[in-house]
Amino acid sequence: MKALALSAAFAALPAVLVAPDAFAQDSDRGRFAVGAQVGTPGVGVQVQYSVNDYIVLRGGYDLLRWETDDTYDGIEYEADIDFQSPGAFVDLHPFRNGFFVSAGAYLGDRGVDLKSDPDEDVEIGGFTFTPEQVGTLTGRIDLESTAPFLGLGFDNSFTRDGRLGFRVLAGAVFGDAPQVNLEASGGTLSNQPLFQTLLAQEEQEIQDEADDYEILPVVQIGLNYRF
């Protein structure tokens, strides 16, 4: 899936890059643009370079930090989301207008830190334990550091006469299943071998839930300034 996603657009690059001069953009129009966007990957900035009427090279950086409460396998956790997502993309404009098809990849560290201090009995590995026995549960869900992206959108930054452009994008990020790590500390049974075995089962339960997030949706809107 990764190879297919990344090669879908790049395979067309040689033909597009050598497109006849008759199809090149007017020389009085700027080929660079900078902008800002907001969406499911967070808030971010980007820079674009228009090679010609058909292809735009785009690089960006998105940041998402969010604290929320979430429940995994019946246990409530404080979830600290920290996504730092630089990315590189190729936007193909097949009709020489605002419509484009995008392919590329998100890079960087993307993860969720988990913490739970149970105030009532919880079930771990099929057995019930008191808060004193469990102590504090801490975990980490790490998403893949390199994740291919495919999407569709509209961007008129290089097709309108004004310098301001509007961009909207929808697509999906493809990656392997997030990796889960779960630990316990401070409880009367935290370091007991049997409890650790049951905790490993609990970790696998969370991993099974995380396996559903190999494909993540991406929706963005943004404004660009061409120069």
C-alpha positions in Angstrom: 0.0 0.0 0.0 2.9 2.4 0.8 4.7 1.8 -2.5 1.4 2.2 -4.4 0.4 5.4 -2.7 3.8 7.1 -3.1 4.3 6.0 -6.7 0.9 7.0 -7.9 1.8 10.6 -8.4 5.6 10.4 -8.8 5.3 8.1 -11.8 3.7 11.0 -13.7 6.4 13.5 -12.8 8.7 13.1 -15.8 6.0 13.7 -18.4 4.6 16.7 -16.5 8.0 18.3 -15.8 8.8 18.4 -19.5 5.5 19.8 -20.6 5.7 22.1 -23.6 6.4 25.8 -22.9 3.0 26.6 -24.4 1.4 25.2 -21.3 3.6 27.0 -18.8 2.3 29.6 -16.5 2.5 33.3 -17.4 5.8 34.6 -16.4 4.2 37.6 -14.5 2.5 35.2 -12.1 4.5 34.2 -9.0 5.4 30.6 -8.7 5.8 30.5 -4.9 3.1 30.7 -2.3 3.0 30.5 1.5 0.0 29.7 3.6 -1.6 28.5 6.8 -4.1 25.7 7.3 -6.3 24.0 9.9 -7.7 20.5 9.9 -7.6 17.1 11.4 -3.7 17.0 11.4 -3.8 20.2 13.5 -2.8 23.8 12.6 0.1 24.4 10.3 2.0 26.3 7.7 3.0 25.4 4.2 5.1 26.5 1.2 4.2 25.8 -2.5 6.1 25.9 -5.7 4.2 25.8 -9.0 6.4 23.9 -11.6 3.8 24.6 -14.3 0.1 24.6 -14.9 -0.2 20.9 -14.0 2.0 20.3 -11.0 2.6 22.0 -7.6 5.2 20.9 -5.1 4.1 21.4 -1.5 5.8 21.1 1.9 4.1 21.7 5.2 4.2 21.3 8.9 1.2 20.6 11.1 1.0 20.5 14.9 -1.8 19.0 17.0 -1.7 19.0 20.8 -4.8 18.1 22.7 -5.7 16.8 26.1 -8.8 14.7 26.5 -10.3 11.7 28.3 -10.6 8.4 26.6 -11.6 4.9 27.5 -9.7 1.8 26.4 -11.0 -1.7 27.3 -13.2 -0.2 30.0 -10.5 1.9 31.7 -10.6 5.6 31.6 -7.3 7.4 30.7 -6.1 10.9 30.4 -4.9 11.1 26.8 -2.3 13.6 25.8 -2.2 13.8 22.0 1.0 15.1 20.4 1.2 15.0 16.6 4.1 16.8 14.9 3.7 16.2 11.2 6.0 17.7 8.6 5.0 16.5 5.1 6.0 16.6 1.4 3.4 16.4 -1.4 2.9 16.6 -5.1 -0.4 18.2 -6.2 -1.4 17.3 -9.8 -3.9 19.7 -11.5 -5.0 17.6 -14.5 -7.5 20.3 -15.9 -5.2 23.3 -15.3 -7.6 24.7 -12.8 -8.1 24.6 -9.0 -9.0 20.9 -8.8 -6.0 18.7 -7.9 -5.0 15.2 -6.9 -2.4 15.0 -4.1 0.1 12.3 -3.1 2.9 12.4 -0.6 3.7 11.5 2.9 3.5 12.7 6.5 6.6 12.4 8.6 7.6 13.0 12.2 6.6 11.9 15.7 2.9 11.3 16.3 1.7 9.7 19.5 -0.7 9.6 22.4 0.4 9.4 26.0 -2.0 7.7 28.4 -2.3 7.9 32.2 -4.9 6.5 34.6 -5.2 6.7 38.3 -8.2 4.4 39.0 -10.5 5.5 41.8 -12.5 2.3 41.7 -12.0 -1.3 41.0 -10.9 -2.1 37.4 -10.6 -5.2 35.3 -7.3 -6.1 33.9 -6.7 -9.3 31.9 -10.1 -10.7 33.0 -9.5 -10.2 36.8 -10.7 -7.4 39.0 -8.2 -5.3 41.0 -8.5 -2.4 43.5 -6.9 1.0 42.9 -4.3 0.2 45.6 -3.2 -3.0 43.8 -3.0 -1.4 40.4 -1.4 2.0 41.2 -0.9 4.2 38.2 -1.3 3.0 34.6 0.8 4.8 32.0 1.0 4.0 28.3 2.0 5.3 24.9 0.4 4.8 21.5 2.9 5.5 18.7 1.8 6.1 15.1 4.1 5.3 12.2 6.7 8.0 11.6 6.3 7.9 7.8 2.8 7.6 6.5 1.8 7.9 2.8 -1.1 10.2 1.9 -3.6 10.4 -1.0 -6.2 13.0 -1.4 -8.3 15.3 -3.6 -8.8 19.0 -3.2 -9.3 22.5 -4.7 -6.6 25.2 -4.6 -6.8 28.4 -6.7 -3.6 30.0 -5.5 -2.0 29.7 -8.9 -5.1 29.9 -11.1 -6.6 33.3 -10.1 -5.3 36.8 -10.7 -5.2 37.9 -7.1 -2.4 36.9 -4.7 -4.7 35.3 -2.1 -5.8 31.8 -2.7 -8.1 29.3 -1.0 -7.4 25.6 -0.5 -9.5 22.7 0.7 -8.3 19.1 0.9 -9.7 15.8 1.8 -7.9 12.4 1.8 -6.4 9.7 4.0 -3.2 8.7 5.6 -2.1 5.1 5.3 0.2 3.4 7.8 0.9 0.3 9.9 -1.1 -0.2 13.1 0.0 2.1 16.0 2.3 0.5 18.5 1.0 0.3 22.1 3.0 0.1 25.4 1.4 -0.1 28.8 3.0 -0.1 32.3 1.9 0.0 35.9 3.7 1.6 38.9 3.1 2.4 42.5 0.6 -0.4 43.3 1.0 -3.3 45.7 0.9 -5.7 42.8 2.5 -3.6 40.1 5.7 -5.6 39.9 4.2 -9.0 40.6 4.9 -11.5 37.7 1.3 -12.6 37.5 0.0 -9.0 37.4 2.5 -8.2 34.7 1.3 -11.1 32.6 -2.3 -9.8 32.9 -1.1 -6.3 32.1 0.4 -7.6 28.9 -3.0 -9.0 28.0 -4.5 -5.6 28.7 -1.9 -4.0 26.5 -2.9 -6.4 23.7 -6.6 -5.4 24.1 -5.6 -1.8 23.5 -3.4 -2.9 20.6 -6.4 -4.6 19.1 -8.4 -1.4 19.3 -5.5 0.6 17.8 -5.3 -1.7 14.9 -8.5 -0.1 13.5 -6.5 3.1 13.0 -4.2 2.1 10.2 -6.1 4.6 7.9 -6.8 8.1 9.2 -8.9 10.7 7.5 -7.4 14.1 6.6 -9.6 17.2 6.1 -8.0 20.7 5.8 -8.8 24.2 4.8 -6.3 27.0 4.3 -5.4 30.3 2.8 -2.3 31.0 0.7 -0.4 34.1 -0.5 1.3 33.9 -3.8 4.4 35.9 -4.6 
